[in-house]
Structures are given as C-alpha cells and as structure tokens.
Amino acid sequence: MMHKSFRYPGAQPFKMSQEGLFFGREQDIENLYQLLTLERLIVLYSKSGLGKSSLINAGIMPRLVESVELRAFPIRFGAYQDGKTPPLNLTRGILALEEEGIHPLLEKAFYNDSSLWFHLKNWQLHHGQSRFILIIDQFEELFTYPEQDIIAFKRQVADLLHTEMPNDFREQLEAHFDDAGKSIFSDQELELLHHPLEIKLLLAIRSDRMSLMNNLSDYLPNVLRTCYELNALNLQQAEEAILNPAYLSSEAFSSPPFDYEDEAIEAILSFLSRGRREPIESFQLQILCQSLEQRVIDEGIKVIKVEHLQNIGSIYEDYYDTQIARLNDPAEQLAARQLIEEALIFEEEERRLSLYEGQVYQSFGFTPELLRKLVDLHLLRAEPSLKGGYTYEIPHDTLVQPILKAKSRRLEQQRRQEEEAAKAEREQELSALRRKAEEEQRKKARARAAATAFGLLALLALVASVVAARQYRMAKASEQEAIREKERSVALSDSLEQQLYRMVITDYERLLAEARRLSAEASFGESASRYRDALASIAGFGIRIDSGGVRANRELAETEALAQKYSDFSRLISEGDALAGQGPGKLRPALEKYQAARALDFSPSLNQAAEVKAEKMRLDIEENFSRYKERGLLYLRRKNVEAACQNLRIARSLKPADQEVREALAGNCQ
C-alpha cells in the first residue's frame, strides 16, 4: 500500500522528493543556482527557520541532478560529541567509491588515499566527471569540533578550491620520473592524472553564526566574498506557497485537491504578516496550512472559506498539544511539558531560552531517546554548541505564547486537583469529628437516662428506708456516680462541639479568602464555586457563623455579576479577533466589537487592552480603505468594472460615509 503524505510538510524541512510541492522560492532557486554556476565558494545564510534546508533539498538539489553538469554531495557533520567522526573523515566517507574501489592508475601513482582531492580524482577517473559540488548544511556544526579537526578540514578544502593538484601528490608523481625525465606513465595516463577537477562549495549557516566564518579566513581568505541571504516570504511568495500545493492532483496525497476563496487567502496572509506589516516565515505558514489540510481530510471541505478560519489563532496551540500527545507515555508527556514550559521560556519577556543537553539530562531526568523524540516531533531544535554536543531550544517564537497558555492550563488543572485532594481530606477530618460528637451526644443521653433511673431508685429507697436502709445507701451512691458521669459526658461533648465549631469557622474563612483570590484573578466560575462551598460548610450551624453566611452570599452575588460582565468583555474581544482575521470586509465590525468591550469599563488594564485593539483596527481600516479605494478607482479607469466594484464594495464596508466611493458605486455597480 502506497504511503500517503501531506501537501504541506508542517514544521519539518522539505525533502528532495517534495520538489513538486516547493512553491514561492522560484526566484531564490534561480538566483542561487546561477551563483553556483559562476562562483566556486558560496555562503547561504538566513535566520533560523526561514527555509535554508528546504531551499537546498527541494530547490537546488533537484536542479543539480537534472543538469547532470555538477555531481553534488550533500553533507551534514552533526555537532561534536565524544567518539564522533571528525568532519574530514565523514566527508571522505561520503566521497569514497565503495563498490568501484581505488582506480588502478591512482594506486600506481599515489600512496596517499586519505585526502578529499584523492577521492574526487577517483570519481573523475571512474566516471569521467570533473565538476563536483560539496553542499554542507548546518555548517555552524563544524565549529563545535576540536581545533585540530577544524584545521585539517579547512586545509584540505583549500587544496580542493585553490590547487589543481596538492603539493604532496605532485611530489609523489614526480618521483616516478627517472633522472632522464622519463616516466613510468604513458602520455595518456599523465594527461588523465593532470586533468583538472572543478570543485565548488556551498555552505549553509545561520545568520547569527556568520561571525564564525572568519575562523576559515587563514586558509580561505575570500570565504565571505560571495554570500546569498535567504529572506522571509513576501506576500506573493506566501500566496503561491499556500495555493499551488492545494491544486495538485495525485494519489500520493492524503487529501484531494482543494481551493481557498479569495477572502480566506486575504485573512491568512493578514494573520501571518501581522496585518501586512511583516514578511512571512515558512515555519508558521506550513504549520497553519497543514492544519487546514487536516480539516480538508477530516471534514471533506472542498474550498477553505473565512468561516473555517474562526479559530486561526489557536492552530499553534493545537499543534503543540497534538505533538505532545504523540508521546504515548503520560510520564514522558509530563517530563516534556515541564522542560519546554518551565525551562525553555523566560515567561516575563516571552522569550525563548536554550539548555545544554547535560543540563537536560541532569535536571529533568531525560534520556537521549526522549530528547530525540522531541526533536523528531519538532517540539525542540538541537543546535550545535561551540563546546561540543547540543543545546536545545523551542524551534520558533510562534510557539512561545501557545506553550505558555498550555502551561497555564496545566498548572490550573494541577492546582484544582491539589485543592480537591485537600478538600476531601478536610471533609474526612470534619466527618470524623462529627461522628465523634454524635457518639458523645448518645453517651450524654444514656447518662441522662441512667441518672433518672437511679433517682427513682433513690426515691423508692427513701420510702422503704425502714425496710431497706442498706439498699437506700447503695442507690444514693449510684445516683451520685451517675450525676458525675453525666457531668463528664456533657463537658466532653461541649469540648468536641467547640473544636468542630472552630474548625468550621476556619474552613469558612479559608474558602472566602480563596474565593476572593480567584475573583481577583478573573476565575469567576471557580470563585463562585468556593463561595458556595463556604455556605455549605456552615449549613449545620444556623446563624451562629456569619449570621448564616451574610458575607458569602453578598460576595457571591457580586462575583456572579462580575462574571457576566467579564464574559461579555471576553466574548466581544474574541468576536472582534475572529472578525479581524476574516479579511478587510470585517474590520469595521471588529472595531465595533472592541469599542463595545471598552464601553463595559471592566478594569483599567482591560480597558487599555481593548483600546489598543480598537486603535490598531482604526489604523488597519484606514490602510485597507485607501488600498481598496485606489484599486477600485484604478480598475474603473481601466474599464474592469467587475474588479472595480469588488474593491469599491470592500472600501465602502470600511468607510460607509465616503462620498467618492458611494458615487463610484452608484454610477457603475448594480
């Protein structure tokens, strides 16, 4: 059965086999390929997460394979660890021809078979190919190795790029000539041995590690002469990367072909570019589109519409939770959450942090296998440390807020569980005290009955004192003992009742304090629950405690009113956010929602938050109004009435009172 795949790879880089899905980078592919044909050494750099590996895998490598002019060798060192193969040895292993072995002419001419030049010369003699390119991704990993490994590698790379034949090989070849200048090789063999190699080198590195390239300048002085920067996607590139994969028809995909309506594309681009203010990062785009493709698969959607984007902001939250859930072991899930949520984010600044692998093992009890799983799930990114080994970090800033929200939910659930456990324990203690108090009440009743009985005996003894004086004295003694027992029971019962009373008051006040704290944190539902728990805790004491719960009832009513007001505020803000993500036609309704939220006057901080959103929306309305109005009038001048009307209607939705737009619509659009 054929394995089916997504049209959008999500967080992982494109593979060479996904060349047909790699859209939006055509100009970058062409530019970089042309550089490769002209230059011998090129440095490809960009911010992490913009798609260097994807550009190499799905853009450059297929072009090289198709051209057949350059034999490409993709290489990845990995960060240094004890026992790790040095970069030079690793590269030799990639270049070596295991099946063909060493060409007889090379064996005859040279005894040194350890250099990169030797292995590429072997390729040339076996296959008749003279043009080669070494493509080293994540080149910053080289600088994690010991200094002697770095020197050995750059020395041999310099030989490849700057000499037709390294000096030691030239000396070996000259040793095969006698004093008369006659060689053991034929002219044809000498021509083959001297036939030059054309070697090119493409090094891909993160832009924040570019300074490390200066460490190569002693052997490669022009290492930074030819650089190519890969930038984030512009709006047109992003649109191509979204639309084109969806149109492809192939049994290899898990989803059937589908489409996006224009307003949905507009909303997606606006969301990814923060209102068209910033370029778009591939990482965010691919995760979002893969999530939408999953909905196409699950719900049979044929066209992605604006209504399918109502919760567009939650896609990254869902991505984090889904990836965590793919760890089947609950203990591994908790360990992963604690590492990611508590150690890899500086929460006050919502900034990513990194940890060295040794710290992860020691402080969090991780195994190498669990770390590998998190990297494979793209929840962590392994970055080579200059001290060897790896540091680990969250792969993208986009995930910081979703992770913090997940942390908040986890800690809240943990707090509830702890409170429930403490509540159950308190209820057990109170229940035990109540049972003890009830038992003492029963003892008191029995003592009272005994005292009455003995009193009767004493009376009978008095009447019959003449007949039974001895029995009278015994009855009197028994009566006194019964009275003393009654007094002891009453005293003990009163003590237990006072203890229970004090415990209930303490519990009542604690529940009130918890309810007030939760209300201050805007957890109104839980706050109301605590007030009700407080009232239930004093139900058996009538008006003896807080006049029957006067404070709890009053504060409960206030909390319920606040809860309704907060619910209205949150609903209006959420509705405004949803509308803002549905394209320019919904910006004015979004503004109205934010203004309504501000009018509730809930609190200074929330008032300010609503005002900030409203002001941003006013700016977006102005910007979009100007753009759509200009477009509409331009289309009118070009006699494209349909496009003109479409743009003018959007402009009118943004500013209904604009006279010029109204007149243009009235005169040209039905």
C-alpha positions, 0 to 999 in steps of 0.5 A, a space after each residue: 500500500 502506497 504511503 500517503 503524505 501531506 501537501 504541506 510538510 508542517 514544521 519539518 524541512 522539505 525533502 528532495 522528493 517534495 520538489 513538486 510541492 516547493 512553491 514561492 522560492 522560484 526566484 531564490 532557486 534561480 538566483 542561487 543556482 546561477 551563483 553556483 554556476 559562476 562562483 566556486 565558494 558560496 555562503 547561504 545564510 538566513 535566520 533560523 527557520 526561514 527555509 535554508 534546508 528546504 531551499 537546498 533539498 527541494 530547490 537546488 538539489 533537484 536542479 543539480 541532478 537534472 543538469 547532470 553538469 555538477 555531481 553534488 554531495 550533500 553533507 551534514 557533520 552533526 555537532 561534536 560529541 565524544 567518539 564522533 567522526 571528525 568532519 574530514 573523515 565523514 566527508 571522505 566517507 561520503 566521497 569514497 567509491 565503495 563498490 568501484 574501489 581505488 582506480 588502478 592508475 591512482 594506486 600506481 601513482 599515489 600512496 596517499 588515499 586519505 585526502 578529499 582531492 584523492 577521492 574526487 580524482 577517483 570519481 573523475 577517473 571512474 566516471 569521467 566527471 570533473 565538476 563536483 559540488 560539496 553542499 554542507 548544511 548546518 555548517 555552524 556544526 563544524 565549529 563545535 569540533 576540536 581545533 585540530 579537526 577544524 584545521 585539517 578540514 579547512 586545509 584540505 578544502 583549500 587544496 580542493 578550491 585553490 590547487 589543481 593538484 596538492 603539493 604532496 601528490 605532485 611530489 609523489 608523481 614526480 618521483 616516478 620520473 627517472 633522472 632522464 625525465 622519463 616516466 613510468 606513465 604513458 602520455 595518456 595516463 599523465 594527461 588523465 592524472 593532470 586533468 583538472 577537477 572543478 570543485 565548488 562549495 556551498 555552505 549553509 549557516 545561520 545568520 547569527 553564526 556568520 561571525 564564525 566564518 572568519 575562523 576559515 579566513 587563514 586558509 580561505 581568505 575570500 570565504 565571505 566574498 560571495 554570500 546569498 541571504 535567504 529572506 522571509 516570504 513576501 506576500 506573493 511568495 506566501 500566496 503561491 506557497 499556500 495555493 499551488 500545493 492545494 491544486 495538485 492532483 495525485 494519489 500520493 496525497 492524503 487529501 484531494 485537491 482543494 481551493 481557498 476563496 479569495 477572502 480566506 487567502 486575504 485573512 491568512 496572509 493578514 494573520 501571518 504578516 501581522 496585518 501586512 506589516 511583516 514578511 512571512 516565515 515558512 515555519 508558521 505558514 506550513 504549520 497553519 496550512 497543514 492544519 487546514 489540510 487536516 480539516 480538508 481530510 477530516 471534514 471533506 471541505 472542498 474550498 477553505 472559506 473565512 468561516 473555517 478560519 474562526 479559530 486561526 489563532 489557536 492552530 499553534 496551540 493545537 499543534 503543540 498539544 497534538 505533538 505532545 500527545 504523540 508521546 504515548 507515555 503520560 510520564 514522558 508527556 509530563 517530563 516534556 511539558 515541564 522542560 519546554 514550559 518551565 525551562 525553555 521560556 523566560 515567561 516575563 519577556 516571552 522569550 525563548 531560552 536554550 539548555 545544554 543537553 547535560 543540563 537536560 539530562 541532569 535536571 529533568 531526568 531525560 534520556 537521549 531517546 526522549 530528547 530525540 523524540 522531541 526533536 523528531 516531533 519538532 517540539 525542540 531544535 538541537 543546535 550545535 554548541 561551540 563546546 561540543 554536543 547540543 543545546 536545545 531550544 523551542 524551534 520558533 517564537 510562534 510557539 512561545 505564547 501557545 506553550 505558555 497558555 498550555 502551561 497555564 492550563 496545566 498548572 490550573 488543572 494541577 492546582 484544582 486537583 491539589 485543592 480537591 485532594 485537600 478538600 476531601 481530606 478536610 471533609 474526612 477530618 470534619 466527618 470524623 469529628 462529627 461522628 465523634 460528637 454524635 457518639 458523645 451526644 448518645 453517651 450524654 443521653 444514656 447518662 441522662 437516662 441512667 441518672 433518672 433511673 437511679 433517682 427513682 431508685 433513690 426515691 423508692 429507697 427513701 420510702 422503704 428506708 425502714 425496710 431497706 436502709 442498706 439498699 437506700 445507701 447503695 442507690 444514693 451512691 449510684 445516683 451520685 456516680 451517675 450525676 458525675 458521669 453525666 457531668 463528664 459526658 456533657 463537658 466532653 461533648 461541649 469540648 468536641 462541639 467547640 473544636 468542630 465549631 472552630 474548625 468550621 469557622 476556619 474552613 469558612 474563612 479559608 474558602 472566602 479568602 480563596 474565593 476572593 483570590 480567584 475573583 481577583 484573578 478573573 476565575 469567576 466560575 471557580 470563585 463562585 464555586 468556593 463561595 458556595 462551598 463556604 455556605 455549605 460548610 456552615 449549613 449545620 450551624 444556623 446563624 451562629 457563623 456569619 449570621 448564616 453566611 451574610 458575607 458569602 452570599 453578598 460576595 457571591 452575588 457580586 462575583 456572579 455579576 462580575 462574571 457576566 460582565 467579564 464574559 461579555 468583555 471576553 466574548 466581544 474581544 474574541 468576536 472582534 479577533 475572529 472578525 479581524 482575521 476574516 479579511 478587510 470586509 470585517 474590520 469595521 465590525 471588529 472595531 465595533 466589537 472592541 469599542 463595545 468591550 471598552 464601553 463595559 469599563 471592566 478594569 483599567 488594564 482591560 480597558 487599555 487592552 481593548 483600546 489598543 485593539 480598537 486603535 490598531 483596527 482604526 489604523 488597519 481600516 484606514 490602510 485597507 480603505 485607501 488600498 481598496 479605494 485606489 484599486 477600485 478607482 484604478 480598475 474603473 479607469 481601466 474599464 474592469 468594472 467587475 474588479 472595480 466594484 469588488 474593491 469599491 464594495 470592500 472600501 465602502 464596508 470600511 468607510 460607509 460615509 465616503 462620498 467618492 466611493 458611494 458615487 463610484 458605486 452608484 454610477 457603475 455597480 448594480 
